[in-house]
Amino acid sequence: MRTRIKVCGITREVDARAAAHAGSDAIGLVFYPRSRRLVSVEQARRISAVTPPFVDVVALFLDADADEVRTVLDAVPVDVLQFHGRESASFCEAFGRRYLKVLAMGEGAPPPAEQVSAHPRATGFLLDSHGLGQAGGTGAAFDWARFPRDVDAPLILAGGLAPGNVAEAVRRTRPWAVDVSSGVESAPGIKDSRRIETFIREVERVRDH
C-alpha cells in the first residue's frame, strides 16, 4: 500500500511549493492561536494560491469556535479540516467538509477504538503522542507498538517523525499516511527543503515493500 505524506505547519509559500514538488500529498495550515506555526487567514490564502492541483490543503483547529472555522472556510480553499481538541462529531460534521480527528496516544488517553467510535463520519484519524487534554504537536513519538490494529479507518501516523526514523515507523505500523512538521524544519514554522525531500524519499523507499 502506498503511504501518503502530509507536511504540516506550513507558514510560507516557498515551503508549500517545496513540499508539493518533493511529492507531498497534502500540506497543513495551523489556525491554533497558541501554536508557533499559526498562520493568518491572509497568509493561508497566499499559501493555498500557490499549492498545485491534487495537493490537499488541510486546516488545523483546536477547540475553535464555529465562527472561527467558518471565517477560514469563507476565505481559504480548504480541502480537509483537522480537529485536535475535544470537538464532538456533530461539531466536526457541521461544516460540510471532510475531516480528520486527532487521537491522543499519550498518558490518560482512552483506547484508540473508543475515540474512533465517537466520530463515525470522520475521513480518517491522526495519531499523535500527546496525552488527554493536551494540544499535541510536541515533536515527540509515542510507542509504535501501540499503533491500533483494530480500527477500520485510514490512520495517519504523527508525532516525532523525521528523516532519520520515518522509514522504520512506516515498516512497523504501515499507516495510511504520515504527518511531519518539526522534523523537517530549520526553525519553528520554517521548513528545510532538503529535509522535506529526504523525508519523502525515506517514505518512498519502504512504502511499497
C-alpha positions in Angstrom: 0.0 0.0 0.0 1.2 3.5 -0.8 1.8 5.6 2.3 0.6 9.2 1.8 2.5 12.2 3.2 1.4 15.4 4.8 3.8 18.2 5.6 2.1 20.3 8.4 2.7 23.7 9.9 3.4 25.4 6.6 3.8 29.2 7.1 5.4 30.3 3.8 4.5 30.0 0.2 8.0 28.8 -0.7 7.6 25.8 1.8 4.2 24.9 0.2 5.9 24.7 -3.2 8.8 22.7 -1.8 6.6 20.2 -0.2 4.4 19.7 -3.3 7.3 19.5 -5.7 9.0 16.9 -3.4 5.9 14.7 -3.6 3.8 15.6 -0.6 0.1 14.7 -0.9 -1.1 17.4 1.5 0.0 20.5 3.4 -1.3 21.6 6.8 -2.1 25.1 7.9 -2.4 25.8 11.6 -5.1 28.0 13.0 -4.5 27.4 16.7 -3.6 30.7 18.3 -1.0 29.3 20.7 1.0 27.5 18.0 4.3 28.8 16.8 3.2 27.8 13.3 0.0 29.9 13.4 -1.0 31.4 10.1 -3.4 34.3 9.5 -6.2 34.0 7.0 -4.3 36.2 4.6 -1.2 34.0 4.9 -3.3 30.9 4.3 -4.9 32.4 1.2 -1.4 33.2 -0.3 -0.1 29.7 0.6 -3.2 27.9 -0.9 -2.9 30.0 -4.0 0.5 28.6 -4.9 -0.4 25.0 -3.9 -0.6 22.9 -7.1 -3.6 20.8 -8.0 -4.0 17.3 -6.4 -2.2 18.5 -3.2 -4.8 18.8 -0.4 -4.9 21.9 1.8 -5.7 20.8 5.4 -6.8 23.4 8.0 -6.0 22.5 11.6 -8.1 23.7 14.6 -8.1 23.0 18.3 -11.4 23.7 20.2 -12.1 26.7 18.0 -15.5 28.5 17.8 -17.6 27.5 14.9 -17.4 31.1 13.6 -13.6 30.9 13.6 -13.7 27.8 11.4 -16.3 29.4 9.1 -14.2 32.6 8.7 -11.3 30.4 7.4 -13.6 28.4 5.1 -15.1 31.6 3.7 -11.7 32.9 2.7 -9.4 29.9 2.1 -10.0 26.9 -0.3 -9.6 24.2 2.3 -10.0 20.6 1.2 -10.0 18.9 4.6 -10.5 20.0 8.2 -8.4 18.6 11.1 -9.6 18.8 14.7 -7.2 18.4 17.6 -9.3 19.1 20.6 -12.5 17.8 22.3 -14.7 18.6 19.4 -17.9 16.5 19.1 -18.9 14.6 16.0 -21.8 17.0 15.4 -19.4 20.0 15.6 -16.9 18.5 13.1 -19.7 17.5 10.7 -21.4 20.9 10.8 -19.1 22.4 8.1 -19.9 20.0 5.3 -16.3 19.2 4.7 -14.2 16.0 5.0 -12.5 16.0 8.4 -9.7 14.2 10.3 -10.0 13.7 14.0 -6.8 13.6 16.1 -6.4 10.7 18.5 -4.4 11.2 21.7 -1.9 8.3 22.2 -0.3 9.6 25.4 -0.9 9.4 29.1 -4.6 9.2 30.1 -6.0 8.9 26.6 -8.9 6.4 26.0 -8.2 3.4 23.8 -8.0 4.5 20.1 -11.0 2.3 19.1 -13.1 4.2 21.7 -12.0 7.6 20.4 -12.7 6.4 16.8 -16.3 5.2 17.6 -17.2 8.8 18.7 -16.6 10.1 15.1 -18.1 7.6 12.7 -18.1 10.0 9.8 -14.5 11.1 10.0 -12.5 10.7 6.9 -9.6 9.4 8.9 -7.7 9.6 12.2 -4.4 11.2 13.1 -2.5 9.5 15.9 -0.3 11.9 17.9 1.8 11.5 21.0 0.0 13.9 23.3 -2.0 12.9 26.4 -5.6 13.5 27.0 -6.4 17.2 27.1 -3.1 18.3 25.7 -2.6 20.2 22.5 -0.3 17.8 20.5 2.4 18.9 18.2 5.1 18.2 20.7 7.6 16.7 18.3 7.8 13.5 20.4 7.0 10.0 19.3 4.7 7.5 21.0 5.4 3.8 21.3 4.7 2.5 17.8 3.8 -0.9 19.2 0.6 0.8 20.4 -0.4 1.6 16.8 -4.0 0.2 16.7 -4.8 -2.8 14.5 -8.5 -3.0 15.4 -9.5 0.3 13.7 -11.2 0.0 10.3 -10.4 3.6 9.1 -7.4 5.4 7.5 -4.8 6.1 10.2 -2.2 8.8 9.9 0.9 8.5 12.0 2.3 11.6 13.6 4.5 12.6 16.5 8.3 12.9 16.4 8.7 11.8 12.8 11.9 12.9 10.9 14.0 11.8 8.0 16.0 9.5 10.3 13.1 7.5 11.7 10.2 7.6 9.3 11.3 4.6 7.3 11.3 2.4 10.5 8.0 4.0 11.5 6.3 3.0 8.2 7.8 -0.5 8.3 6.4 -1.1 11.8 3.0 0.5 11.5 2.0 0.5 7.8 -0.1 3.6 8.2 -2.4 5.1 5.5 -0.3 8.3 5.8 2.5 10.0 7.8 2.4 13.6 9.1 5.5 15.7 9.7 6.1 19.2 10.9 9.1 20.0 13.2 11.0 17.0 11.8 11.6 18.9 8.5 12.2 22.3 10.0 15.3 24.6 10.4 13.2 26.7 12.9 9.6 26.6 14.1 7.5 27.2 11.1 10.4 27.4 8.7 10.7 24.3 6.6 14.0 22.9 5.2 13.5 21.8 1.6 16.3 19.3 1.8 14.9 17.7 4.9 11.5 17.5 3.2 13.0 15.8 0.2 14.9 13.3 2.3 11.8 12.6 4.4 9.7 11.8 1.4 12.5 9.7 -0.2 12.6 7.6 3.0 8.9 7.0 2.9 9.0 6.1 -0.7 11.9 3.7 0.0 9.9 1.4 2.2 6.2 2.1 1.5 5.8 -0.4 -1.3 7.8 -3.2 0.3 
